[in-house]
Amino acid sequence: MSNYHIKHLEEYYQVYRKSVRNPSAFWEEIAEEHFMWRKKWDNVLSWDFSKPEVKWFEGAKLNITENCIDRHLFTRGDKTAIIFEPNNPDEEALHISYKELHKRVCKFANVLKQNNIKKGDRVCIYLPMIPELAIAVLACARIGAIHSVVFAGFSSSALAARINDCDCKMVITSDGSYRGAKTLDLKSIVDEALKSCSGVETVLVAKRINTEINMVENRDKWLQPLLEEASTDCEPEIMDAEDPLFILYTSGSTGTPKGMVHSTAGYMVYSAYTFKNVFQYREPDVYWCTADIGWITGHSYIVYGPLCNGATTVMFEGVPNYPNFSRFWEIVEKHKVNQFYTAPTAIRALAKEGVSHLEKHDLSSLKVLGTVGEPINEEAWHWYDDNVGKKKAPIVDTWWQTETGGIMITPLAFCTPTKPTYATLPFIGIQPALMDADGNELIGNQVNGNLCIKFPWPSMARTIWGNHQRYKDTYFSAYENKYFTGDGALRDEVGYYRITGRVDDVIIVSGHNLGTAPIEDTINEHPAVAESAIVGFPHEIKGNALYGYITLKDTGESRNQDNLRKEINQLITDQIGPIAKLDKMQFTQGLPKTRSGKIMRRILRKIAEGDTSNLGDTSTLLNPEVVESIIEGAK
Ligand code: WTA
């Protein structure tokens, strides 16, 4: 029997050793015993990080939806697969059984086929957190179409860029979405985006908020009538292990967003296996991850990982503060949630509101608490532990990335002793390395360096859509033969890892990755702006917030600064989305630069943090005088 479910720390160490001693044998056993294959693989793993090329379970044939749905039909047909909790607490929650999910996915898959979607085609999904989102994802997977989910908070230009980058033939959206007390008009965002996307043939529109919307003839179709007509039988497309399952965009430190490509078999095995062990999911637990399916956390740990394990997974449409700050706890009580997985930014926002919201609700069902997306500060960790878990529910601080597909460094609940702010130990099969400034691996404990992974794992992204060279340059060029994560980390005296944050120009704001370059490019488009530089600074709730240093052109200097601030943030909202708005803007005479013209962000970061005591040697700068004026202006 393979070690599919690890139950204590000794077993973790034993299985970990086994998984790194002979990774192929280890993963073969897991794959063989716990998944459904149409044909087994010819070779478990081949890899070469210098190209980079990685293949897992090559030659195997499967469909991931058979693993997520069909194989449960006999044993768990009537069990709830998805609990849908609507934005409005007065609207009834939906319980979708595995049988019902099967029907709805097959119908949706048939609608895709009737609309000319075939294996390998790209389908963009731009939907709020309603059941159709999970069903659309699975319907694409059913017929081998590659889904590209775009978070429905992105603006029309960000959406257009993502649609065009991977040539989507179809967009699936809704008439609008509920978000707390507000409604958002998603369809007009899509209409605006499609003005510059000539490849899109069809737009399927789900009805959610029942508003009047514009429907473009021969392009836009209401989804529900098509679903009603469609057959409930849809044979799964038989996929190769390495066929792409989905594309998901993530910000880079430079240029356009990167379409990370995930393949089928390895992603399935790893997302399912991590889900089971990190959260120690046991039937009939109810599991709830508060992320949006528009992010990787939602892909792996709302949809694929839980469903592959026959779990009950909650999908929440709303926000933590609507109708008030008790909402999360009300949902925990209502659905008797056993595992609860959220982000530090949400924990901090809830903590700020005090414990009275928690005290009104019975949280005794909670067994495991999870956190993801950014480093969790000690205060938030303790608040979560004391008040939500009542010191009885272990906190799994899970470090991972869009690129890694699944959780990489984490405690296993009830196995790994936790330590505040530490993601603790590598997951089974994961071989981390910390690197020093000279590119050497740091051996032993009590070291601090750049975090790399030195051996492939099944769910790693295989490439960046349309740009393999960028994949290589971004992740495999900093250190020879290693995947570079872009994060810094330290390893303590017992070998526990603590993620210290990004070491590149990605800033994590409320758990969302934002690249500085695309935001700067947007600001620089403003006619009054000469140049700009963005850095992060600590923020009580968001973790980091954005600080923009902006130099105006001569013509801009006479402008009213408050108006300029508004215009610049509006431009960012239009081009990227409201999540990328700047919290602070400082208009500067110039930006500190090296003699080769590179902006010295280190200095700007320190000023933004209010720490100007030790700026280092500024005399070698091209323009040392601007530093003083920036410090003055920041006061
Ligand atoms: C950060 C989210 C500290 C990290 C799954 C990583 C974390 C980036 C943690 C990826 C954590 C994620 N502790 N930092 N537990 N989890 N991060 O692609 O900087 O949206 O590189 O994936 O978030 O963000 P992404």
Boltz pocket constraint, residues with backbone or C-beta under 6 A from the ligand:
constraints:
  - pocket:
      binder: B
      contacts: [[A, 250], [A, 295], [A, 296], [A, 297], [A, 371], [A, 372], [A, 373], [A, 374], [A, 375], [A, 376], [A, 397], [A, 398], [A, 399], [A, 400], [A, 401], [A, 402], [A, 403], [A, 409], [A, 423], [A, 485], [A, 486], [A, 487], [A, 499], [A, 501], [A, 502], [A, 508], [A, 511], [A, 512], [A, 513]]
      max_distance: 6.0
